[in-house]
Amino acid sequence: MKTMLTLMLLGAVALSACASVPQSPELGGGAWVLTSLDGNTQVGSAAGGNDITLQFGEDGRAGGSGGCNQYGAGYTVSGNMLTFEQPVSTLMYCEPELTMQNEAAYLQALTMVGEWQISGSTLTLTGGGHTLVFTR
């Protein structure tokens, strides 16, 4: 009986681990490019750096370019709720300074995201008083 109970418990843990793999077909399928950070459209290439991008993997990891550095973070999605773990990134210095400022603001805002919405080819992430708008 103890063996059966142990096997059932292990099975439940394995199934819950599979069920918690964060996936959303709508979010995947390629990179999203940031076009606005809290209403500021001078981000990414518009600010003299590289595009700020976000790509969702089926493995619960997201990442891309912060405009200068590459970054990655775990994410969880449930319905329209979305959360990111603290991102980790490379540590290169880039010019102009605005590129670095935007990257820092973007990575901070990403950790505060709580909800997502897609309308056409636009992805909007909100949370913690921040609004991040991406397009494909």
URSUL-V26782 format. One line per field, one symbol per residue. ss: DSSP state (H for helix, E for strand, L for the rest). burial: I if it has 24 or more other ideal C-beta (glycine too) atoms within 12 Angstrom, else O. A space follows every 10 residues. Layout:
ss->???
burial->???
This chain:
ss->LHHHHHHHHH HHHHHHHHHL LLLLLLLLLL LEEEEEELLE LLLHHHHLLL LEEEEELLLL EEEEEELLLE EEEEEEEELL EEEELLLEEL LLLLLLHHHH HHHHHHHHHH HLLLEEEEEL LEEEEEELLE EEEEEL
burial->OOOOOOOOOO OOOOOOOOOO OIOIOOIIOO IIIIIIIIOO OOIIOOIOII IIIIIIIOOI IIIIIIIIII IIIIIIIOOO OIIIOOIOIO OOOIOOOOII IIIIIIIIII IIIIOIIIOO OOIIIIIOOI IIIIII
